Every structure is written in C-alpha cells, then in structure tokens.
C-alpha cells in the first residue's frame, strides 16, 4: 500500500472491484497484489479468483510474483461443495460435547470422525442428535504426547479426499464449513493441498492478542503433520491458501492458558512457546 493509513479505503475499493467479472490491477489504486495474494484477499468477500492467462497461471504456481494480478472473478457461494470430512480430537469425557456442537455441520460434512485419547472408543450416549446424512464414527488412539501422530491418524480415517480438523475446545460456524467445502474444488484445480484459517483465541470470552493465529486445518487426506506440539502440515507453503471467509473459534479458560505452554514445553523442550502465555492473556487491540 502506498499509504497504510488508507487501509480501510483500499479495502472498500478492492471489494467494489471484485464485484466485476474480471480484475486487473490499477497503477493508480494506491495498493497492489500479485495473484497469489489476490486469491486470499478475494475470499474475504466470498469471491473466487482464477488466473486470466498463462502468465498469471505461472505466477500463481510460483509466488510471490513480480507481476500484478489479472484474474477472472466469480462468487464462492455459487460453487458446488466438495466432499469433506470433519475430524475432532478429544478426550473420552468430551465426546458428548463434541457431538452436540458438531451436529450443525451435517449440511456440509460427509462424516464426523471423533478420535478419542484412549485405548478403546467410549460408548456413544443414548441421546444422540440427528446428524442427517452425515455419518458419525468414534475411534480411539492414545495421544501419548504426540499431537502430530493423532492428527495423522485422523487424516488416515477420512473417507473423503479432504479433511477439516478441530479440537474439542474449537468451533466453526456451519456457514464457514460450507464455504470451505466450496473452496476445495478451487484448491484442487490450482494445486492447493492445504488451507489455513484465522483462529480467534477467546480467553474467558475475550479475544486475545494471539491473532490471527493461522491454523492450516483443512488439508488433503495424504498430507502429514509434523511436530510433537504446535503441529503443522508438512507441505510447500506455495501449495497453501489462506482463507479469510471465516475463523476457528478457540474457547480457553485462563487457568488452562497458564498451564498449556508449560505442558507443551515439557513434551517438546524449546517448542512450547512459553512467550505465548502472556500474549494469550492480553486482549487483542486492532
């Protein structure tokens, strides 16, 4: 941006330009994007970006490009949703809560797979919710301090080519889930294997300073996670997409925040992000 103080005005101008069928960068606009950046920015307004020509396709495959974006624009809402599985990691006692907060995802998720930190899956409660066409499976694997191993097990359990993963203390609106399933088809066409979402850490209901805290939780089934704690998908960043049309809500209590970094540090010395504890306890200020 030529003038960061004009950020709100630039954003409004970008939104208006994305309402057209084609986007061509304007030297007089005061801001500029390559097509990789434009693709992510467009998701904020529910739009889909496709390269306009071979030059732009090459620029998208090798970000960040030195040429300005030129692209075709369409509405994300009009795209056919792709098959996506929803996976949730939890403890045995959290299964009823996970089921209650996940039934709303039946409008977009092919299946719900709950992976329990246990030797054997617990018995499902008698008062189960109606999940419609979304199947529900409960599996078990001892966590044993290996978060990447737990996520990789979930990946392998998916019957769909893509899986969105959450933890028991995380939620996602049904609308965001549906928009992500619509984004998957675009991701497949453009060689994307991993989609990131902002995560809003709510400590006792207050948004913390650790934001946007991007989490790459929507991945192709064959993607592997690495790292004992603070695990991340192992893939070239060029094959990732940051989606801005929703957020993961992470519900935390102050007592948990005070304990989590120390516990993670004990599991993987040097990787616990001890400095993050204070930032999580500070309110976010724009």
N, C-alpha and C positions, 0 to 999 in steps of 0.2 A: 504493500500500500504506500502511496505517496505521502499520505497524511493519516497516521493511525488514529488521530482524534476524530476522523471522519468515518470510523468503522461502521457505525450504525447506518449512516447514509449509503455507504458502499454496499452493505448487506441488503438494504432495501432495493438498491439499483440492480444488484445481482438477481434478486428474487424476480423482479419485473422482467429482466432479460431472459430468465429461464422459463418464462411463460410462453416464449416464442418456440417455433418448431426447430430452429437452429440457433446455435450460439457461436458467435465469432468475437474474439477479443477486440476491444476498442482501446487504441492507444491513448485516448483522451479520458478514459474512465476513472483514472486515479488508482486502479488496482489491476492486478493481472494474475492469471492462473495457467499452469500447464494442464493438460487434460487429466492427469492423474489426480491433481488437487481439485479440479473442477468436478470430477466424478464423486468425490466425497462431499464436497460443498453442496452439490445438487441434491443429495439425499436429505439434507436439512429441510428442503422444501418439497419433499416427496417426488423428486424428479429422477429420471434415468438418463445417463449420458452414454452415447455411442459415438466412436470416432467417425469423423466425417469423410476421411480418406485414408489412403495407405500411410501417408506421412504421420497422421495422428495415431493410427494403429501402432506404428512402430514406437511413437513417443509414449504411448500407454504401456507398452511392454518393457520399456527401459527408463522408468522415471528416475529422477525428475528431469523433464526435457527442457531444453533451452528455447523451444518454440511455444508460442501462445496457443491456447486451446481453440479448436474449432470442432463442433460436435452437433449431432442430432439430439433433440430433447424429446422425451415422452414422459407420461405420468406413470409412476410406480404403481399406483392403485389399480391401473388397468391391466397389469401383468398377471399371468396365470401362476398361482402359488405352486412351488415345487414341494416334493415330499421331504419333510424334515422331521427328525426325531428330537424329542426333548429328554435330556438326561439330567438327573439330580443326584448329587452326592449327599448323604446324610447319615446320622446315627439312627439306631433302631427306634429309639423313643420319639424321633422326629417324623416318622413315616406318616402318621395321621395328619400332621400339619402340612406336610408336603403334598399329600393327596388333596387336602381341602383347597390349597392355594393354586393347585395345578389344573383343576378340572376346567377352568375357563379357557385353557389352551386347546381344547378339543376342536376349535374352529380352524386351527392351522396345523397342529402337530399330528403326525401319523401315529405316534406312540409316545407313551411316557415310560421311561425306564428309570427306576429308583435303585441306586446302588448303595447298599447299607454297609456300614463299617461293622462287620460281624462275620462269624464263621458260617452262619446259616441265615437265610431270609426269615423275617418275622411273619407271623400270621397276619393276613390282611384284616382290618377291622370290619365288623359286620355291617356298619352303617356307611358303606362306601357310596361315594357320589356317582351320579350317572355321567360317564365320560363319553357317551355317544359312540361315534365311530373310532375314537382314539383308544387303542389298546393300552393296557397297563401291565407292566411286568416289574416284579421285585427281584433283585439279585443281591448277592452278598459277597463281600471280599474284605478281609481285614485290612484296614488302612495301613497300619504298621509304620506310620510316619512318612509314607511315600505318596504325596498328593498326585504327582505325575502318573504314577502307576495306577492310581484309582481312576484318573481321567482316561487313561489309555484303555483300561478295561471297559469303561462306558462306551468309548468310541467303537470297540470291537462288538459290543452288544447291539449297536444300531442296525436296524433293518433298512434304513434309508441311507442315501449317499452322503447326506449332511446331518450333523447333529449340533443342536444348541445345548450347552451345558450350564447349569446353575448349581449353586449350593443351597442348602436348606434355609439359610438366612437371606437369600436373594429372591427377588420377584421381578416380574416383567409383565407389562400390560399385554393383554391379548392382541391389541391393535399393533403393538410393536412386533410381537411374534409373527403376526400375519404379514406385516410389511417385510420382515426379514425373509420369510418363505418366498415372497415375491422377488426379493433381491437375489436369491440363489440362482435363478435362471440366468440373470445377467452375469453373475460371478462365473458361472460355468462357461459362458461364451467368451469371457475376457481372460480366462486363465487364472482367476482368483481361487485360492484354496482356503483362505482364512479371512473372516470378517470380524472386525473389532467394534465394540460398543462402549460409549462412556459409561462409567459406573458412578452413581451418586451414593456416596457413603453417608448414611444418616445415623449419627451417633445420638441416641436418645431423641430421635426425630429431627435433629438439626444437621443440615448439610455441612460436611466437614471440608477443611481446606485441601484435603487429598481429592482433587477433582481436576480434570475429568477421569483420571484413574482408568484409562482404557483397558478393557479386557477382551482378548481375542477368544471368544467362546463359541462362535459359530464356525465350524470347520468341516472340511470333507472328512469322511469316516477314516480315511487312510492316514490322516495327519497324526503325528505322535507329539505328545507333550514331553517336555524335559524340565528337570529341576525338582528337587525334593520338596521345596516350598516355593511359593510365588511362581508356580509353574507356568510355562508359556509354550505355545505350539512351536514346533521346530519346522520352519519353512522360510524361504527367502522373503524378506519384507516386501519385495517388489510384487509378490503374488498375494498381497493382502489388500484389504479395502476397509477403510474406516467409515462406518455407517453412523450418521448423525440424526437419523429419524426415530430415535428412541433411546432409552437408557435402562441399564440394570439398576434396580434399587437394592442397596445393601443395608440391611437393618442391623445395627450394632448397639450394644449397651456399653456404657463407659467402663464397667468392670471387665468386660471381655477385651476391650481395646488395651487396657492396662496389662493384660496377661498374654495376648496373642503374639506380639513381637518377640517377647522373651521365650515363649514356647517354640516359635519358629526358629529362633536363633539356636536353641538347644538341639533342634532336629538337624539344622544345617548351619554350622558356625560360619559367620560372615555373610549369611544370606537372609537373616531375619529382619532386616530393615528396621533396626531399633530406632532410628531417627524418625520413622513414620508415625510412631506412637503420639508424639506431641502434635504433629500436623493433623492427625485424625481428631484430636481433641479441640482443635481450633476451628471456629466457624468459618465457612467459605465467604470471602468478600470479593465481588466482581471487580 
